[in-house]
Amino acid sequence: MKFRVERDVLADAVTWIARSLPTRPPVPVLAGVRIEADASGVLHLSSFDYEVSARSEIAAEVSEPGVVLVSGRLLAEISRALPAKPVDVVLDGTKVTVTCGASRFTLLTMPVEDYPALPAMPAISGTVDGDQLTQAVAQVTVAASRDDTLPLLTGVRMEIEGERITLLATDRYRLALRELTWHPSSPDISNVALVRARTLSDAAKSLGSSAQVNVALATGTGVDLIGFEAGGRHTTSLLVDGDYPAVRRLFPDETPIHAVVGTQVLSDAAKRVALVAERNTPIRLSFSESQVVLDAGQGDDAQASEALEASLVGDDISVAFNPQFLLDGLGALTTDFVRLSFTHPNKPVEFTGQASLEGDDIKEYRYLLVPIRFAS
């Protein structure tokens, strides 16, 4: 095998492929990146850990076609460190030589015959706007659990009904929901999938720069799989198995009290007040007719408070939140104002966006946060 490729093209492709490599692979070959040089002038790079696969195709000057398997993380580090010149890669026996300008590296190969076959990309189910996918996934995954002992909650539930996709995630302390439109391959498509939040986030970040992202979903056919494709890159992931809790019912039907505050103003104030909040210490928000007062700390500890303008409909109310969970919800909103809707001081509070102080709230993104009980 022998080929020449532009340094930036190689570094970008290998870095993306290596992102999905396991840190502790069950077998050594799974730490490798498979490189196939095609006589037609295309390099096929791929990785697979039996759950997540990644593939990328880039142009190259191929002198001798062939296949090789090398350490993915090492190749990614080397390719990023090379000077901005063409890169020559040559397979010689059990070693691969990488030459770029005056730089020269020799890598040991792994037995490519031991590498597992990558899963086939399912049939395309539809396409979604790249920017919209990136934003929606970022808004929802903030609420997904990071606790691997609860694998169901580390996933994002994807509900597909016709031209609408609904994404849901929860870690038991907050719940995020985002609705978006897409272009399905079949107008009456109806499906549900539970996708690993980390995999979905990586796919959205890396492919979302494309104008359109193809989404492929295969369920009930033996192997439940989801795939994303854009710009010559493909990634697939096994779906999480299990029944996701019925979280939609947690959103209140009616909220007799709601307050509206500037999103950025509230976020900035919460960051300042949180400086004195020790670990697991909440921020308290007290809403009255024309303001909200944020405070944290008590007794002999450091204390902080700040008052902001706010509009309130209904009775005065006070709630306390985990500071980071509060900031996550505010950071996920893209509107100038946030509406906090209440049913009771100890019941979950719904966050939605508003374009103006007196406007209607926008339900396309909803963030539900469980308050922390505090002493009166």
C-alpha atoms as one frame of an Amber mdcrd trajectory, in Angstrom:
protein
   0.000   0.000   0.000   1.267   3.436  -0.911  -0.522   6.779  -1.081  -0.079
  10.545  -0.729  -2.646  12.790   0.940  -2.882  16.393   2.117  -1.900  16.765
   5.761  -5.015  18.726   6.877  -7.356  16.300   5.113  -5.698  13.296   6.762
  -5.534  14.886  10.215  -9.185  15.926  10.107 -10.388  12.489   9.001  -8.245
  10.451  11.409  -9.087  12.709  14.361 -12.795  12.282  13.683 -12.502   8.510
  13.304 -10.389   8.193  16.463 -12.975  10.025  18.581 -15.105   6.901  18.812
 -12.252   4.556  19.750 -12.630   2.865  23.160 -10.170   3.955  25.863  -9.917
   0.375  27.157 -10.640  -1.900  24.200 -11.577  -5.501  25.079  -9.255  -6.680
  22.288  -6.220  -4.720  20.984  -7.385  -4.473  17.367 -10.368  -2.339  18.415
  -7.896   0.461  19.236  -6.982   0.577  15.568  -8.100   2.609  12.581  -8.557
   0.608   9.406  -7.242   2.334   6.294  -8.125   1.046   2.849  -6.511   2.738
  -0.138  -8.628   2.302  -3.248  -7.128   2.326  -6.753  -9.793   4.881  -7.692
  -8.061   7.463  -5.460 -10.188   7.192  -2.329  -9.086   6.416   1.230 -11.633
   4.631   3.405 -10.925   5.104   7.112 -12.992   3.298   9.727 -13.241   2.331
  13.391 -15.588   0.013  15.280 -15.940  -1.143  18.903 -18.933  -3.485  18.380
 -21.312  -0.678  19.414 -20.296   2.477  17.533 -18.761   2.592  14.061 -17.308
   5.549  12.176 -16.318   5.789   8.518 -14.820   8.575   6.452 -13.859   8.822
   2.803 -11.178  11.236   1.574  -9.360  11.815  -1.715  -5.735  10.681  -2.077
  -3.122   9.871  -4.727  -3.023   6.084  -4.471   0.036   4.452  -6.063  -0.544
   0.991  -4.597  -3.939  -0.017  -3.192  -4.099  -1.979   0.043  -5.469  -2.285
   3.571  -3.764  -1.663   6.909  -4.699  -1.400  10.589  -2.736   0.966  12.865
  -3.173   2.560  16.292  -5.879   5.184  15.820  -4.981   7.538  18.648  -1.278
   7.502  17.773  -1.961   8.162  14.093  -4.311  11.019  15.056  -1.662  12.622
  17.272   1.023  12.236  14.611  -1.134  13.581  11.778  -2.050  16.688  13.786
   1.620  17.341  14.613   2.917  17.047  11.033   4.013  20.146   9.087   1.654
  21.607   6.488   2.938  19.508   3.593   1.736  16.431   1.681   1.922  13.173
   3.643   3.301   9.981   2.120   2.201   6.676   3.671   3.852   3.396   2.701
   3.254  -0.128   3.998   6.446  -2.166   4.253   5.906  -5.628   5.704   4.477
  -5.191   9.220   5.313  -1.499   9.462   3.814   1.683   8.059   6.060   4.650
   7.294   4.550   8.128   7.480   6.681  10.834   5.855   5.880  14.552   5.741
   8.625  16.995   4.795  11.577  16.228   7.085   9.353  14.316   9.552   9.315
  10.545   9.438   7.402   8.087  11.641   7.237   4.301  11.628   4.145   2.575
  13.051   3.588  -1.086  13.780   0.546  -2.619  12.125  -2.128  -4.773  13.719
  -3.554  -7.953  12.152  -6.214  -6.528   9.861  -7.744  -9.997   9.388  -8.760
  -9.953  13.070 -10.698  -6.709  12.693 -14.505  -7.118  12.856 -16.690  -6.340
   9.859 -18.417  -2.977  10.184 -22.220  -2.917  10.257 -23.969  -1.812   7.110
 -25.590   1.606   7.131 -29.391   1.194   7.405 -31.654   2.605   4.717 -32.048
   6.382   4.981 -35.137   7.311   7.032 -34.969  11.040   6.293 -32.850  14.185
   6.380 -32.590  16.964   8.940 -31.032  20.427   8.825 -27.509  20.202  10.260
 -27.666  23.377  12.364 -31.068  22.441  13.742 -29.849  18.960  14.690 -26.774
  20.344  16.452 -28.811  22.845  18.451 -31.578  20.377  19.368 -29.184  17.664
  20.528 -27.168  20.124  22.625 -30.348  21.390  24.293 -31.513  17.898  25.246
 -28.299  16.076  26.161 -27.611  18.493  29.051 -30.328  16.599  30.940 -29.104
  13.068  30.131 -27.589  11.073  32.981 -23.834  10.474  33.152 -24.337   7.541
  35.527 -23.482   4.334  33.641 -25.189   2.251  36.337 -28.456   3.568  34.878
 -27.844   2.923  31.158 -31.413   3.763  30.138 -31.050   7.313  31.432 -27.756
   7.853  29.602 -29.760   7.727  26.393 -31.915  10.196  24.487 -35.354   8.980
  23.481 -36.079   9.849  19.859 -39.740   9.770  18.848 -40.469  10.072  15.135
 -43.965  10.821  13.864 -44.191  11.941  10.253 -42.379  15.250   9.819 -41.723
  15.724  13.546 -38.939  14.414  15.743 -39.136  14.734  19.526 -36.011  14.304
  21.636 -36.297  13.564  25.381 -33.666  13.106  28.094 -33.700  12.945  31.899
 -31.373  12.168  34.801 -34.291  12.074  37.317 -33.537  15.623  38.515 -34.362
  17.424  35.261 -36.054  16.650  31.986 -35.464  18.213  28.579 -37.725  17.994
  25.532 -37.073  19.415  22.072 -39.260  19.152  18.998 -37.933  19.709  15.492
 -39.067  19.112  11.933 -37.288  17.029   9.321 -37.820  15.560   5.858 -38.790
  11.884   6.241 -38.384   9.416   3.412 -41.947   8.256   4.122 -44.648  10.744
   5.225 -46.280   8.220   7.586 -43.077   7.097   9.308 -43.498   6.269  13.006
 -40.675   4.971  15.150 -39.026   5.226  18.572 -35.341   4.827  19.357 -33.185
   5.196  22.454 -29.782   6.576  21.420 -26.735   6.972  23.645 -26.492  10.664
  24.514 -22.710  10.769  24.033 -22.936   9.117  20.607 -25.762  11.425  19.520
 -23.870  14.482  20.754 -20.664  13.489  18.940 -22.565  12.836  15.713 -24.423
  16.151  15.887 -21.269  18.151  16.617 -19.159  16.534  13.908 -21.779  16.285
  11.154 -23.956  19.285  11.994 -21.789  21.668   9.977 -23.256  20.068   6.841
 -26.397  21.619   5.403 -28.258  18.308   5.606 -27.662  15.196   7.698 -29.090
  11.842   6.648 -30.615   9.832   9.471 -30.954   6.054   9.102 -32.901   3.944
  11.556 -33.385   0.176  11.664 -35.502  -1.382  14.417 -37.219  -4.746  14.828
 -34.949  -6.466  12.300 -32.609  -8.299  14.673 -30.056  -5.529  15.250 -31.480
  -2.149  16.271 -29.216   0.489  14.769 -29.149   4.218  14.071 -26.879   5.882
  11.553 -25.938   9.444  10.583 -24.326  10.491   7.320 -23.034  13.794   5.922
 -20.041  15.103   3.977 -18.499  11.697   3.264 -18.718  10.648   6.910 -20.892
   7.878   8.320 -21.432   6.764  11.893 -23.659   4.035  13.292 -24.555   3.040
  16.833 -26.459   0.232  18.466 -29.586   1.483  20.203 -29.958   1.227  23.975
 -32.195  -1.689  24.881 -35.019  -1.217  27.393 -38.217   0.675  28.139 -37.664
   4.372  28.764 -39.750   5.799  31.638 -42.959   7.646  30.721 -41.528  11.100
  31.338 -43.873  13.204  29.191 -46.543  13.059  31.901 -44.206  14.972  34.240
 -44.844  18.215  32.349 -47.692  20.019  34.141 -51.016  20.551  32.352 -51.606
  23.862  34.124 -49.311  26.326  35.858 -51.160  28.994  37.880 -47.956  30.995
  38.472 -45.311  32.068  36.000 -42.472  34.573  35.916 -40.536  36.040  33.007
 -36.906  37.221  33.248 -34.189  38.106  30.758 -32.376  34.842  29.994 -28.827
  36.194  29.879 -29.395  38.556  32.802 -30.642  35.704  34.986 -27.817  33.409
  33.877 -25.140  36.011  34.645 -26.640  36.747  38.066 -26.887  33.034  38.893
 -23.201  32.577  38.038 -22.241  35.421  40.369 -24.408  34.277  43.252 -23.256
  30.662  42.805 -19.693  31.706  43.645 -20.544  31.434  47.350 -22.620  28.265
  47.001 -20.707  25.331  48.393 -21.047  21.942  46.740 -24.689  20.748  46.766
 -25.787  24.135  48.163 -28.741  25.577  46.217 -29.472  29.031  44.856 -32.748
  30.428  46.094 -34.971  32.487  43.772 -37.713  34.585  45.373 -40.229  36.034
  42.927 -42.478  38.981  43.740 -44.523  41.405  41.643 -41.703  43.144  39.767
 -38.501  41.372  40.721 -36.675  38.183  41.528 -34.051  38.028  44.257 -31.313
  35.418  43.991 -29.418  34.454  47.119 -27.045  31.745  48.295 -25.165  30.979
  51.497 -26.388  31.334  55.062 -25.263  31.561  58.670 -21.509  32.017  59.092
 -20.786  31.025  55.495 -20.134  33.448  52.639 -23.361  34.906  51.281 -24.504
  36.635  48.098 -27.720  38.117  46.791 -28.828  40.003  43.699 -32.151  41.496
  42.612 -33.340  41.535  38.983 -36.359  42.929  37.180 -38.975  40.271  36.484
 -42.656  40.043  35.694 -44.844  37.727  37.770 -48.320  36.379  37.134 -49.847
  34.800  40.241 -48.799  34.662  43.893 -45.305  35.357  45.194 -43.201  32.209
  45.208 -39.721  31.052  46.256 -37.803  28.065  44.919 -34.265  26.738  45.230
 -32.236  25.004  42.527 -28.970  23.195  42.050 -26.873  26.029  40.529 -25.404
  23.967  37.691 -28.753  22.475  36.712 -30.228  25.980  36.638 -27.388  27.272
  34.460 -27.656  24.268  32.123 -31.317  25.026  31.487 -30.740  28.732  30.928
 -27.771  28.023  28.664 -29.854  25.714  26.478 -32.415  28.431  25.730 -31.919
  30.533  22.599 -34.522  33.211  23.369 -34.040  36.630  24.996 -36.430  35.803
  27.828 -37.158  32.737  29.939 -40.525  31.829  31.435 -40.522  29.832  34.666
 -43.884  28.145  35.223 -44.834  26.933  38.716 -47.475  24.713  40.270 -46.024
  24.565  43.814 -42.689  25.598  45.461 -41.703  21.933  45.803 -42.954  20.739
  42.417 -40.867  20.677  39.197 -40.540  24.053  37.448 -40.887  24.299  33.676
 -38.502  26.559  31.728 -39.541  27.740  28.268 -38.387  30.577  26.043 -40.076
  33.833  25.138 -39.139  36.262  22.390 -40.373  39.273  24.394 -41.369  40.116
  27.949 -45.105  40.104  27.210 -45.172  37.449  24.474 -46.285  33.830  24.525
 -43.877  31.148  25.551 -42.345  28.899  22.912 -42.934  25.206  23.601 -40.523
  23.751  21.051 -37.945  23.438  23.869 -38.994  22.627  27.433 -36.750  22.087
  30.453 -38.225  20.732  33.666 -36.167  21.135  36.842 -36.876  19.618  40.265
 -36.343  22.230  43.012 -34.400  21.580  46.197 -36.336  21.851  49.450 -35.037
  24.509  51.757 -35.754  25.534  55.328 -38.236  28.373  55.583
